[in-house]
């Protein structure tokens, strides 16, 4: 089982307690404005994908994790047949779509930060450009400056209930500042009828400074239209609550 498959049972629970839905309306609006098919990179369990689909926009989600997509498919079955998204397992660095297929490509909630080398990031950006026509929209959202996050060991970060059972997240954070990597060592302790069960895995993310990310997006064939610090159009600073880039295909 890969890391993201291991994370899948807890992804929605954790994100409901941390991210919530504060970015969902932003991406719904961008999708509606694009006037054509939408592609979400790294769609996971469908936290953003399903609200877009529910609004009547044709949307496709791609993710490498079969376990994440299984949960997204369960959600999709609850939608009317005409509004269900297309869900595909695949690699962001080699998208299985023809050129100019989509009107907008969305890379939400730091998904591109899971690509931990320049080569992989550049490949994903080039693929996003390939599947967009001239004037097509590309939006990406970064978790801000992960390498500034404090290092700690085995801290209880979250407690709550999931499907009526108690869950605790015990987390450690390690940094490789030279490479811009932040590693989250996760242990989810879930109460089951047979006692406590531990689910342990690590997630690695990469911080690319905003000026370098803008340069890479531009190099991939995009014109930068906006750089924002929140989902309401606020100005970007290094300490902004989120790092948003909106661009169009040249």
BAZAVEX-910831 format. One record per residue (C-alpha): residue number from 1; residue in three letters; x, y, z. Coordinates in nm, 4 decimals, padded with zeros to 6 digits, always signed. Layout:
<guza><i>NUM</i><aa>ALA</aa><east>X</east><north>Y</north><up>Z</up></guza>
...
This chain:
<guza><i>1</i><aa>UNK</aa><east>+00.0000</east><north>+00.0000</north><up>+00.0000</up></guza>
<guza><i>2</i><aa>UNK</aa><east>+00.1404</east><north>+00.3428</north><up>-00.0927</up></guza>
<guza><i>3</i><aa>UNK</aa><east>+00.1357</east><north>+00.6449</north><up>+00.1361</up></guza>
<guza><i>4</i><aa>UNK</aa><east>-00.1722</east><north>+00.8085</north><up>-00.0141</up></guza>
<guza><i>5</i><aa>UNK</aa><east>-00.3658</east><north>+00.4824</north><up>-00.0057</up></guza>
<guza><i>6</i><aa>UNK</aa><east>-00.2813</east><north>+00.4536</north><up>+00.3652</up></guza>
<guza><i>7</i><aa>UNK</aa><east>-00.3959</east><north>+00.8113</north><up>+00.4222</up></guza>
<guza><i>8</i><aa>UNK</aa><east>-00.7269</east><north>+00.7729</north><up>+00.2373</up></guza>
<guza><i>9</i><aa>UNK</aa><east>-00.9411</east><north>+00.6480</north><up>+00.5323</up></guza>
<guza><i>10</i><aa>UNK</aa><east>-00.8455</east><north>+00.9571</north><up>+00.7363</up></guza>
<guza><i>11</i><aa>UNK</aa><east>-00.8136</east><north>+01.2247</north><up>+00.4670</up></guza>
<guza><i>12</i><aa>UNK</aa><east>-01.1678</east><north>+01.3605</north><up>+00.4901</up></guza>
<guza><i>13</i><aa>UNK</aa><east>-01.1728</east><north>+01.3459</north><up>+00.8692</up></guza>
<guza><i>14</i><aa>UNK</aa><east>-00.8501</east><north>+01.5425</north><up>+00.9050</up></guza>
<guza><i>15</i><aa>UNK</aa><east>-00.9338</east><north>+01.7989</north><up>+00.6395</up></guza>
<guza><i>16</i><aa>UNK</aa><east>-01.2786</east><north>+01.8618</north><up>+00.7857</up></guza>
<guza><i>17</i><aa>UNK</aa><east>-01.1040</east><north>+01.9653</north><up>+01.1082</up></guza>
<guza><i>18</i><aa>UNK</aa><east>-00.8277</east><north>+02.1724</north><up>+00.9437</up></guza>
<guza><i>19</i><aa>UNK</aa><east>-00.9144</east><north>+02.3016</north><up>+00.5954</up></guza>
<guza><i>20</i><aa>UNK</aa><east>-01.2901</east><north>+02.2586</north><up>+00.6069</up></guza>
<guza><i>21</i><aa>UNK</aa><east>-01.4656</east><north>+02.4052</north><up>+00.3014</up></guza>
<guza><i>22</i><aa>UNK</aa><east>-01.3076</east><north>+02.7484</north><up>+00.2934</up></guza>
<guza><i>23</i><aa>UNK</aa><east>-01.1531</east><north>+02.6973</north><up>-00.0519</up></guza>
<guza><i>24</i><aa>UNK</aa><east>-01.4463</east><north>+02.5138</north><up>-00.2138</up></guza>
<guza><i>25</i><aa>UNK</aa><east>-01.6479</east><north>+02.8157</north><up>-00.3257</up></guza>
<guza><i>26</i><aa>UNK</aa><east>-01.3356</east><north>+02.9747</north><up>-00.4766</up></guza>
<guza><i>27</i><aa>UNK</aa><east>-01.2740</east><north>+02.6740</north><up>-00.7032</up></guza>
<guza><i>28</i><aa>UNK</aa><east>-01.6422</east><north>+02.6371</north><up>-00.7856</up></guza>
<guza><i>29</i><aa>UNK</aa><east>-01.6449</east><north>+02.9943</north><up>-00.9112</up></guza>
<guza><i>30</i><aa>UNK</aa><east>-01.3279</east><north>+02.9486</north><up>-01.1177</up></guza>
<guza><i>31</i><aa>UNK</aa><east>-01.4736</east><north>+02.6320</north><up>-01.2709</up></guza>
<guza><i>32</i><aa>UNK</aa><east>-01.8045</east><north>+02.8026</north><up>-01.3576</up></guza>
<guza><i>33</i><aa>UNK</aa><east>-01.6268</east><north>+03.1008</north><up>-01.5135</up></guza>
<guza><i>34</i><aa>UNK</aa><east>-01.4087</east><north>+02.8825</north><up>-01.7377</up></guza>
<guza><i>35</i><aa>UNK</aa><east>-01.7027</east><north>+02.7896</north><up>-01.9593</up></guza>
<guza><i>36</i><aa>UNK</aa><east>-01.5855</east><north>+02.4401</north><up>-02.0409</up></guza>
<guza><i>37</i><aa>UNK</aa><east>-01.4622</east><north>+02.1070</north><up>-01.9074</up></guza>
<guza><i>38</i><aa>UNK</aa><east>-01.2633</east><north>+02.1107</north><up>-01.5828</up></guza>
<guza><i>39</i><aa>UNK</aa><east>-00.9691</east><north>+01.8932</north><up>-01.4791</up></guza>
<guza><i>40</i><aa>UNK</aa><east>-00.8667</east><north>+01.8647</north><up>-01.1153</up></guza>
<guza><i>41</i><aa>UNK</aa><east>-00.5149</east><north>+01.7339</north><up>-01.0541</up></guza>
<guza><i>42</i><aa>UNK</aa><east>-00.4838</east><north>+01.5138</north><up>-00.7470</up></guza>
<guza><i>43</i><aa>UNK</aa><east>-00.8566</east><north>+01.5107</north><up>-00.6782</up></guza>
<guza><i>44</i><aa>UNK</aa><east>-00.8255</east><north>+01.2715</north><up>-00.3834</up></guza>
<guza><i>45</i><aa>UNK</aa><east>-01.1592</east><north>+01.1751</north><up>-00.2313</up></guza>
<guza><i>46</i><aa>UNK</aa><east>-01.3437</east><north>+01.4519</north><up>-00.4170</up></guza>
<guza><i>47</i><aa>UNK</aa><east>-01.3547</east><north>+01.7239</north><up>-00.1517</up></guza>
<guza><i>48</i><aa>UNK</aa><east>-01.3493</east><north>+01.9929</north><up>-00.4235</up></guza>
<guza><i>49</i><aa>UNK</aa><east>-01.4429</east><north>+01.7815</north><up>-00.7239</up></guza>
<guza><i>50</i><aa>UNK</aa><east>-01.7895</east><north>+01.6838</north><up>-00.5992</up></guza>
<guza><i>51</i><aa>UNK</aa><east>-01.9149</east><north>+02.0379</north><up>-00.5287</up></guza>
<guza><i>52</i><aa>UNK</aa><east>-01.8010</east><north>+02.1390</north><up>-00.8787</up></guza>
<guza><i>53</i><aa>UNK</aa><east>-01.9804</east><north>+01.8403</north><up>-01.0315</up></guza>
<guza><i>54</i><aa>UNK</aa><east>-02.2904</east><north>+01.9058</north><up>-00.8220</up></guza>
<guza><i>55</i><aa>UNK</aa><east>-02.3120</east><north>+02.2571</north><up>-00.9680</up></guza>
<guza><i>56</i><aa>UNK</aa><east>-02.3544</east><north>+02.1103</north><up>-01.3169</up></guza>
<guza><i>57</i><aa>UNK</aa><east>-02.0040</east><north>+02.1682</north><up>-01.4578</up></guza>
<guza><i>58</i><aa>UNK</aa><east>-01.8414</east><north>+01.8829</north><up>-01.6528</up></guza>
<guza><i>59</i><aa>UNK</aa><east>-01.5402</east><north>+01.7835</north><up>-01.4446</up></guza>
<guza><i>60</i><aa>UNK</aa><east>-01.2727</east><north>+01.5147</north><up>-01.4479</up></guza>
<guza><i>61</i><aa>UNK</aa><east>-01.0537</east><north>+01.4211</north><up>-01.1542</up></guza>
<guza><i>62</i><aa>UNK</aa><east>-00.7234</east><north>+01.2380</north><up>-01.1731</up></guza>
<guza><i>63</i><aa>UNK</aa><east>-00.5295</east><north>+01.0879</north><up>-00.8839</up></guza>
<guza><i>64</i><aa>UNK</aa><east>-00.2564</east><north>+00.8284</north><up>-00.8397</up></guza>
<guza><i>65</i><aa>UNK</aa><east>-00.4187</east><north>+00.6652</north><up>-00.5361</up></guza>
<guza><i>66</i><aa>UNK</aa><east>-00.6698</east><north>+00.3882</north><up>-00.5965</up></guza>
<guza><i>67</i><aa>UNK</aa><east>-00.7920</east><north>+00.4133</north><up>-00.2364</up></guza>
<guza><i>68</i><aa>UNK</aa><east>-00.8586</east><north>+00.7865</north><up>-00.2651</up></guza>
<guza><i>69</i><aa>UNK</aa><east>-01.0449</east><north>+00.7332</north><up>-00.5915</up></guza>
<guza><i>70</i><aa>UNK</aa><east>-01.2527</east><north>+00.4523</north><up>-00.4426</up></guza>
<guza><i>71</i><aa>UNK</aa><east>-01.3862</east><north>+00.6993</north><up>-00.1885</up></guza>
<guza><i>72</i><aa>UNK</aa><east>-01.4452</east><north>+00.9581</north><up>-00.4602</up></guza>
<guza><i>73</i><aa>UNK</aa><east>-01.6444</east><north>+00.7020</north><up>-00.6615</up></guza>
<guza><i>74</i><aa>UNK</aa><east>-01.8625</east><north>+00.6286</north><up>-00.3596</up></guza>
<guza><i>75</i><aa>UNK</aa><east>-01.9364</east><north>+01.0003</north><up>-00.3322</up></guza>
<guza><i>76</i><aa>UNK</aa><east>-02.0010</east><north>+01.0272</north><up>-00.7056</up></guza>
<guza><i>77</i><aa>UNK</aa><east>-02.2693</east><north>+00.7576</north><up>-00.6932</up></guza>
<guza><i>78</i><aa>UNK</aa><east>-02.4739</east><north>+00.9838</north><up>-00.4661</up></guza>
<guza><i>79</i><aa>UNK</aa><east>-02.4999</east><north>+01.2449</north><up>-00.7430</up></guza>
<guza><i>80</i><aa>UNK</aa><east>-02.7576</east><north>+01.2375</north><up>-01.0237</up></guza>
<guza><i>81</i><aa>UNK</aa><east>-02.6246</east><north>+01.0343</north><up>-01.3164</up></guza>
<guza><i>82</i><aa>UNK</aa><east>-02.5893</east><north>+01.3404</north><up>-01.5385</up></guza>
<guza><i>83</i><aa>UNK</aa><east>-02.3703</east><north>+01.5215</north><up>-01.2884</up></guza>
<guza><i>84</i><aa>UNK</aa><east>-02.1199</east><north>+01.2557</north><up>-01.1930</up></guza>
<guza><i>85</i><aa>UNK</aa><east>-01.7546</east><north>+01.3427</north><up>-01.2532</up></guza>
<guza><i>86</i><aa>UNK</aa><east>-01.5158</east><north>+01.1305</north><up>-01.4531</up></guza>
<guza><i>87</i><aa>UNK</aa><east>-01.2572</east><north>+00.9730</north><up>-01.2211</up></guza>
<guza><i>88</i><aa>UNK</aa><east>-00.9274</east><north>+00.8433</north><up>-01.3559</up></guza>
<guza><i>89</i><aa>UNK</aa><east>-00.6245</east><north>+00.6882</north><up>-01.1903</up></guza>
<guza><i>90</i><aa>UNK</aa><east>-00.3102</east><north>+00.8347</north><up>-01.3406</up></guza>
<guza><i>91</i><aa>UNK</aa><east>+00.0124</east><north>+01.0310</north><up>-01.3131</up></guza>
<guza><i>92</i><aa>UNK</aa><east>+00.0101</east><north>+01.4121</north><up>-01.3032</up></guza>
<guza><i>93</i><aa>UNK</aa><east>+00.3383</east><north>+01.4061</north><up>-01.4942</up></guza>
<guza><i>94</i><aa>UNK</aa><east>+00.1897</east><north>+01.2139</north><up>-01.7879</up></guza>
<guza><i>95</i><aa>UNK</aa><east>-00.1781</east><north>+01.2990</north><up>-01.8224</up></guza>
<guza><i>96</i><aa>UNK</aa><east>-00.3831</east><north>+01.0499</north><up>-02.0277</up></guza>
<guza><i>97</i><aa>UNK</aa><east>-00.5702</east><north>+01.3210</north><up>-02.2198</up></guza>
<guza><i>98</i><aa>UNK</aa><east>-00.5448</east><north>+01.4746</north><up>-02.5653</up></guza>
<guza><i>99</i><aa>UNK</aa><east>-00.4197</east><north>+01.8267</north><up>-02.6244</up></guza>
<guza><i>100</i><aa>UNK</aa><east>-00.6569</east><north>+02.1135</north><up>-02.5501</up></guza>
<guza><i>101</i><aa>UNK</aa><east>-00.9147</east><north>+01.8891</north><up>-02.3785</up></guza>
<guza><i>102</i><aa>UNK</aa><east>-01.0025</east><north>+02.1196</north><up>-02.0871</up></guza>
<guza><i>103</i><aa>UNK</aa><east>-01.0948</east><north>+02.4846</north><up>-02.0337</up></guza>
<guza><i>104</i><aa>UNK</aa><east>-00.9402</east><north>+02.4967</north><up>-01.6863</up></guza>
<guza><i>105</i><aa>UNK</aa><east>-00.6943</east><north>+02.2858</north><up>-01.4877</up></guza>
<guza><i>106</i><aa>UNK</aa><east>-00.7070</east><north>+02.3096</north><up>-01.1070</up></guza>
<guza><i>107</i><aa>UNK</aa><east>-00.4248</east><north>+02.2087</north><up>-00.8747</up></guza>
<guza><i>108</i><aa>UNK</aa><east>-00.5808</east><north>+02.2748</north><up>-00.5341</up></guza>
<guza><i>109</i><aa>UNK</aa><east>-00.4598</east><north>+02.2567</north><up>-00.1744</up></guza>
<guza><i>110</i><aa>UNK</aa><east>-00.0881</east><north>+02.2084</north><up>-00.2332</up></guza>
<guza><i>111</i><aa>UNK</aa><east>-00.1160</east><north>+01.9016</north><up>-00.4566</up></guza>
<guza><i>112</i><aa>UNK</aa><east>+00.1869</east><north>+02.0086</north><up>-00.6616</up></guza>
<guza><i>113</i><aa>UNK</aa><east>+00.3919</east><north>+02.0205</north><up>-00.3413</up></guza>
<guza><i>114</i><aa>UNK</aa><east>+00.3784</east><north>+01.6423</north><up>-00.3298</up></guza>
<guza><i>115</i><aa>UNK</aa><east>+00.6118</east><north>+01.6484</north><up>-00.6319</up></guza>
<guza><i>116</i><aa>UNK</aa><east>+00.9482</east><north>+01.6654</north><up>-00.4602</up></guza>
<guza><i>117</i><aa>UNK</aa><east>+01.1838</east><north>+01.7472</north><up>-00.7490</up></guza>
<guza><i>118</i><aa>UNK</aa><east>+01.2082</east><north>+02.0220</north><up>-01.0103</up></guza>
<guza><i>119</i><aa>UNK</aa><east>+01.1914</east><north>+01.7599</north><up>-01.2825</up></guza>
<guza><i>120</i><aa>UNK</aa><east>+00.8591</east><north>+01.6200</north><up>-01.1606</up></guza>
<guza><i>121</i><aa>UNK</aa><east>+00.7116</east><north>+01.9661</north><up>-01.1014</up></guza>
<guza><i>122</i><aa>UNK</aa><east>+00.8127</east><north>+02.0860</north><up>-01.4481</up></guza>
<guza><i>123</i><aa>UNK</aa><east>+00.6636</east><north>+01.7721</north><up>-01.6041</up></guza>
<guza><i>124</i><aa>UNK</aa><east>+00.3294</east><north>+01.8281</north><up>-01.4303</up></guza>
<guza><i>125</i><aa>UNK</aa><east>+00.3212</east><north>+02.1961</north><up>-01.5309</up></guza>
<guza><i>126</i><aa>UNK</aa><east>+00.4022</east><north>+02.1076</north><up>-01.8921</up></guza>
<guza><i>127</i><aa>UNK</aa><east>+00.1200</east><north>+01.8518</north><up>-01.8943</up></guza>
<guza><i>128</i><aa>UNK</aa><east>-00.1248</east><north>+02.1052</north><up>-01.7526</up></guza>
<guza><i>129</i><aa>UNK</aa><east>-00.0286</east><north>+02.3411</north><up>-02.0355</up></guza>
<guza><i>130</i><aa>UNK</aa><east>-00.0628</east><north>+02.0670</north><up>-02.2973</up></guza>
<guza><i>131</i><aa>UNK</aa><east>-00.4241</east><north>+01.9837</north><up>-02.2112</up></guza>
<guza><i>132</i><aa>UNK</aa><east>-00.5329</east><north>+02.3495</north><up>-02.2212</up></guza>
<guza><i>133</i><aa>UNK</aa><east>-00.6023</east><north>+02.5640</north><up>-02.5288</up></guza>
<guza><i>134</i><aa>UNK</aa><east>-00.4640</east><north>+02.9125</north><up>-02.5714</up></guza>
<guza><i>135</i><aa>UNK</aa><east>-00.6406</east><north>+03.1249</north><up>-02.3109</up></guza>
<guza><i>136</i><aa>UNK</aa><east>-00.7216</east><north>+02.8214</north><up>-02.0962</up></guza>
<guza><i>137</i><aa>UNK</aa><east>-00.7019</east><north>+02.8790</north><up>-01.7220</up></guza>
<guza><i>138</i><aa>UNK</aa><east>-00.4607</east><north>+02.7205</north><up>-01.4757</up></guza>
<guza><i>139</i><aa>UNK</aa><east>-00.5109</east><north>+02.7686</north><up>-01.1023</up></guza>
<guza><i>140</i><aa>UNK</aa><east>-00.2841</east><north>+02.6398</north><up>-00.8301</up></guza>
<guza><i>141</i><aa>UNK</aa><east>-00.2967</east><north>+02.6659</north><up>-00.4558</up></guza>
<guza><i>142</i><aa>UNK</aa><east>+00.0055</east><north>+02.6114</north><up>-00.2302</up></guza>
<guza><i>143</i><aa>UNK</aa><east>+00.0300</east><north>+02.5481</north><up>+00.1420</up></guza>
<guza><i>144</i><aa>UNK</aa><east>+00.2472</east><north>+02.8424</north><up>+00.2499</up></guza>
<guza><i>145</i><aa>UNK</aa><east>+00.6158</east><north>+02.8060</north><up>+00.3332</up></guza>
<guza><i>146</i><aa>UNK</aa><east>+00.6120</east><north>+02.4616</north><up>+00.4896</up></guza>
<guza><i>147</i><aa>UNK</aa><east>+00.9815</east><north>+02.4835</north><up>+00.5756</up></guza>
<guza><i>148</i><aa>UNK</aa><east>+00.9000</east><north>+02.7538</north><up>+00.8314</up></guza>
<guza><i>149</i><aa>UNK</aa><east>+00.6739</east><north>+02.5166</north><up>+01.0244</up></guza>
<guza><i>150</i><aa>UNK</aa><east>+00.8039</east><north>+02.4127</north><up>+01.3671</up></guza>
<guza><i>151</i><aa>UNK</aa><east>+00.9739</east><north>+02.0763</north><up>+01.4098</up></guza>
<guza><i>152</i><aa>UNK</aa><east>+00.8225</east><north>+01.8544</north><up>+01.6794</up></guza>
<guza><i>153</i><aa>UNK</aa><east>+00.7987</east><north>+01.4896</north><up>+01.7766</up></guza>
<guza><i>154</i><aa>UNK</aa><east>+00.4927</east><north>+01.2810</north><up>+01.8557</up></guza>
<guza><i>155</i><aa>UNK</aa><east>+00.2559</east><north>+01.5653</north><up>+01.9323</up></guza>
<guza><i>156</i><aa>UNK</aa><east>-00.1172</east><north>+01.5008</north><up>+01.9563</up></guza>
<guza><i>157</i><aa>UNK</aa><east>-00.2483</east><north>+01.7274</north><up>+01.6803</up></guza>
<guza><i>158</i><aa>UNK</aa><east>-00.6138</east><north>+01.6287</north><up>+01.6475</up></guza>
<guza><i>159</i><aa>UNK</aa><east>-00.8780</east><north>+01.4360</north><up>+01.8383</up></guza>
<guza><i>160</i><aa>UNK</aa><east>-01.2294</east><north>+01.3626</north><up>+01.7271</up></guza>
<guza><i>161</i><aa>UNK</aa><east>-01.4804</east><north>+01.1044</north><up>+01.6148</up></guza>
<guza><i>162</i><aa>UNK</aa><east>-01.5139</east><north>+00.9336</north><up>+01.2803</up></guza>
<guza><i>163</i><aa>UNK</aa><east>-01.8212</east><north>+00.7228</north><up>+01.2073</up></guza>
<guza><i>164</i><aa>UNK</aa><east>-01.8948</east><north>+00.7148</north><up>+01.5796</up></guza>
<guza><i>165</i><aa>UNK</aa><east>-01.5473</east><north>+00.6019</north><up>+01.6878</up></guza>
<guza><i>166</i><aa>UNK</aa><east>-01.2680</east><north>+00.8006</north><up>+01.8444</up></guza>
<guza><i>167</i><aa>UNK</aa><east>-00.9645</east><north>+00.8947</north><up>+01.6344</up></guza>
<guza><i>168</i><aa>UNK</aa><east>-00.6430</east><north>+01.0654</north><up>+01.7440</up></guza>
<guza><i>169</i><aa>UNK</aa><east>-00.3696</east><north>+01.1996</north><up>+01.5179</up></guza>
<guza><i>170</i><aa>UNK</aa><east>-00.0191</east><north>+01.1833</north><up>+01.6644</up></guza>
<guza><i>171</i><aa>UNK</aa><east>+00.2255</east><north>+01.3663</north><up>+01.4400</up></guza>
<guza><i>172</i><aa>UNK</aa><east>+00.5950</east><north>+01.4418</north><up>+01.4083</up></guza>
<guza><i>173</i><aa>UNK</aa><east>+00.7445</east><north>+01.6977</north><up>+01.1688</up></guza>
<guza><i>174</i><aa>UNK</aa><east>+01.0928</east><north>+01.6753</north><up>+01.0188</up></guza>
<guza><i>175</i><aa>UNK</aa><east>+01.2617</east><north>+01.9281</north><up>+00.7924</up></guza>
<guza><i>176</i><aa>UNK</aa><east>+01.5181</east><north>+01.9072</north><up>+00.5148</up></guza>
<guza><i>177</i><aa>UNK</aa><east>+01.5530</east><north>+02.2801</north><up>+00.4583</up></guza>
<guza><i>178</i><aa>UNK</aa><east>+01.8330</east><north>+02.2421</north><up>+00.2035</up></guza>
<guza><i>179</i><aa>UNK</aa><east>+01.5967</east><north>+02.0502</north><up>-00.0276</up></guza>
<guza><i>180</i><aa>UNK</aa><east>+01.2863</east><north>+02.2394</north><up>+00.0852</up></guza>
<guza><i>181</i><aa>UNK</aa><east>+01.1226</east><north>+01.9219</north><up>+00.2153</up></guza>
<guza><i>182</i><aa>UNK</aa><east>+00.8877</east><north>+01.8836</north><up>+00.5104</up></guza>
<guza><i>183</i><aa>UNK</aa><east>+00.8077</east><north>+01.5305</north><up>+00.6264</up></guza>
<guza><i>184</i><aa>UNK</aa><east>+00.4995</east><north>+01.4571</north><up>+00.8345</up></guza>
<guza><i>185</i><aa>UNK</aa><east>+00.5219</east><north>+01.1257</north><up>+01.0213</up></guza>
<guza><i>186</i><aa>UNK</aa><east>+00.1598</east><north>+01.0402</north><up>+01.0910</up></guza>
<guza><i>187</i><aa>UNK</aa><east>+00.0064</east><north>+00.7925</north><up>+01.3325</up></guza>
<guza><i>188</i><aa>UNK</aa><east>-00.3714</east><north>+00.7725</north><up>+01.3361</up></guza>
<guza><i>189</i><aa>UNK</aa><east>-00.4969</east><north>+00.5835</north><up>+01.6397</up></guza>
<guza><i>190</i><aa>UNK</aa><east>-00.8487</east><north>+00.4559</north><up>+01.5740</up></guza>
<guza><i>191</i><aa>UNK</aa><east>-01.0738</east><north>+00.2854</north><up>+01.8258</up></guza>
<guza><i>192</i><aa>UNK</aa><east>-01.2241</east><north>-00.0354</north><up>+01.6862</up></guza>
<guza><i>193</i><aa>UNK</aa><east>-01.4462</east><north>-00.3052</north><up>+01.8415</up></guza>
<guza><i>194</i><aa>UNK</aa><east>-01.1289</east><north>-00.5094</north><up>+01.8920</up></guza>
<guza><i>195</i><aa>UNK</aa><east>-00.9341</east><north>-00.2281</north><up>+02.0544</up></guza>
<guza><i>196</i><aa>UNK</aa><east>-00.7072</east><north>+00.0460</north><up>+01.9294</up></guza>
<guza><i>197</i><aa>UNK</aa><east>-00.5532</east><north>+00.0197</north><up>+01.5857</up></guza>
<guza><i>198</i><aa>UNK</aa><east>-00.2572</east><north>+00.2297</north><up>+01.4676</up></guza>
<guza><i>199</i><aa>UNK</aa><east>-00.2112</east><north>+00.3446</north><up>+01.1083</up></guza>
<guza><i>200</i><aa>UNK</aa><east>+00.1376</east><north>+00.4863</north><up>+01.0504</up></guza>
<guza><i>201</i><aa>UNK</aa><east>+00.2852</east><north>+00.6424</north><up>+00.7364</up></guza>
<guza><i>202</i><aa>UNK</aa><east>+00.4789</east><north>+00.9508</north><up>+00.6227</up></guza>
<guza><i>203</i><aa>UNK</aa><east>+00.3831</east><north>+01.2347</north><up>+00.3879</up></guza>
<guza><i>204</i><aa>UNK</aa><east>+00.6503</east><north>+01.4470</north><up>+00.2204</up></guza>
<guza><i>205</i><aa>UNK</aa><east>+00.5875</east><north>+01.7924</north><up>+00.0742</up></guza>
<guza><i>206</i><aa>UNK</aa><east>+00.8133</east><north>+02.0478</north><up>-00.0886</up></guza>
<guza><i>207</i><aa>UNK</aa><east>+00.8218</east><north>+02.4231</north><up>-00.0517</up></guza>
<guza><i>208</i><aa>UNK</aa><east>+00.9121</east><north>+02.6133</north><up>-00.3670</up></guza>
<guza><i>209</i><aa>UNK</aa><east>+00.9498</east><north>+02.9884</north><up>-00.3006</up></guza>
<guza><i>210</i><aa>UNK</aa><east>+00.6765</east><north>+03.1900</north><up>-00.4711</up></guza>
<guza><i>211</i><aa>UNK</aa><east>+00.9113</east><north>+03.3701</north><up>-00.7101</up></guza>
<guza><i>212</i><aa>UNK</aa><east>+01.0537</east><north>+03.0377</north><up>-00.8281</up></guza>
<guza><i>213</i><aa>UNK</aa><east>+00.7080</east><north>+02.8838</north><up>-00.8637</up></guza>
<guza><i>214</i><aa>UNK</aa><east>+00.5874</east><north>+03.1797</north><up>-01.0693</up></guza>
<guza><i>215</i><aa>UNK</aa><east>+00.8952</east><north>+03.1467</north><up>-01.2915</up></guza>
<guza><i>216</i><aa>UNK</aa><east>+00.8309</east><north>+02.7746</north><up>-01.3455</up></guza>
<guza><i>217</i><aa>UNK</aa><east>+00.4636</east><north>+02.8283</north><up>-01.4270</up></guza>
<guza><i>218</i><aa>UNK</aa><east>+00.5616</east><north>+03.0974</north><up>-01.6789</up></guza>
<guza><i>219</i><aa>UNK</aa><east>+00.8305</east><north>+02.8744</north><up>-01.8304</up></guza>
<guza><i>220</i><aa>UNK</aa><east>+00.5694</east><north>+02.6014</north><up>-01.8853</up></guza>
<guza><i>221</i><aa>UNK</aa><east>+00.3768</east><north>+02.8336</north><up>-02.1188</up></guza>
<guza><i>222</i><aa>UNK</aa><east>+00.1528</east><north>+03.0406</north><up>-01.8934</up></guza>
<guza><i>223</i><aa>UNK</aa><east>+00.0928</east><north>+03.4101</north><up>-01.8403</up></guza>
<guza><i>224</i><aa>UNK</aa><east>+00.0443</east><north>+03.4949</north><up>-01.4741</up></guza>
<guza><i>225</i><aa>UNK</aa><east>-00.2810</east><north>+03.6833</north><up>-01.4183</up></guza>
<guza><i>226</i><aa>UNK</aa><east>-00.3033</east><north>+03.6985</north><up>-01.0381</up></guza>
<guza><i>227</i><aa>UNK</aa><east>-00.1041</east><north>+03.6089</north><up>-00.7278</up></guza>
<guza><i>228</i><aa>UNK</aa><east>-00.3224</east><north>+03.6150</north><up>-00.4163</up></guza>
<guza><i>229</i><aa>UNK</aa><east>-00.2931</east><north>+03.5525</north><up>-00.0441</up></guza>
<guza><i>230</i><aa>UNK</aa><east>-00.6394</east><north>+03.4174</north><up>+00.0328</up></guza>
<guza><i>231</i><aa>UNK</aa><east>-00.9582</east><north>+03.2967</north><up>-00.1330</up></guza>
<guza><i>232</i><aa>UNK</aa><east>-01.1139</east><north>+03.6438</north><up>-00.1284</up></guza>
<guza><i>233</i><aa>UNK</aa><east>-00.8551</east><north>+03.8078</north><up>-00.3537</up></guza>
<guza><i>234</i><aa>UNK</aa><east>-00.6380</east><north>+03.9494</north><up>-00.0765</up></guza>
<guza><i>235</i><aa>UNK</aa><east>-00.2776</east><north>+04.0470</north><up>-00.1517</up></guza>
<guza><i>236</i><aa>UNK</aa><east>-00.0034</east><north>+03.7885</north><up>-00.1373</up></guza>
<guza><i>237</i><aa>UNK</aa><east>+00.2788</east><north>+03.8132</north><up>+00.1144</up></guza>
<guza><i>238</i><aa>UNK</aa><east>+00.5188</east><north>+03.5447</north><up>+00.2309</up></guza>
<guza><i>239</i><aa>UNK</aa><east>+00.3111</east><north>+03.5169</north><up>+00.5488</up></guza>
<guza><i>240</i><aa>UNK</aa><east>-00.0243</east><north>+03.4973</north><up>+00.3677</up></guza>
<guza><i>241</i><aa>UNK</aa><east>-00.2623</east><north>+03.2224</north><up>+00.4768</up></guza>
<guza><i>242</i><aa>UNK</aa><east>-00.2438</east><north>+03.0615</north><up>+00.1332</up></guza>
<guza><i>243</i><aa>UNK</aa><east>-00.0451</east><north>+03.1080</north><up>-00.1872</up></guza>
<guza><i>244</i><aa>UNK</aa><east>-00.2641</east><north>+03.1251</north><up>-00.4975</up></guza>
<guza><i>245</i><aa>UNK</aa><east>-00.1547</east><north>+03.1624</north><up>-00.8596</up></guza>
<guza><i>246</i><aa>UNK</aa><east>-00.3990</east><north>+03.2140</north><up>-01.1445</up></guza>
<guza><i>247</i><aa>UNK</aa><east>-00.2618</east><north>+03.1943</north><up>-01.4983</up></guza>
<guza><i>248</i><aa>UNK</aa><east>-00.3708</east><north>+03.1480</north><up>-01.8596</up></guza>
<guza><i>249</i><aa>UNK</aa><east>-00.2178</east><north>+02.9424</north><up>-02.1386</up></guza>
<guza><i>250</i><aa>UNK</aa><east>-00.0203</east><north>+03.1564</north><up>-02.3817</up></guza>
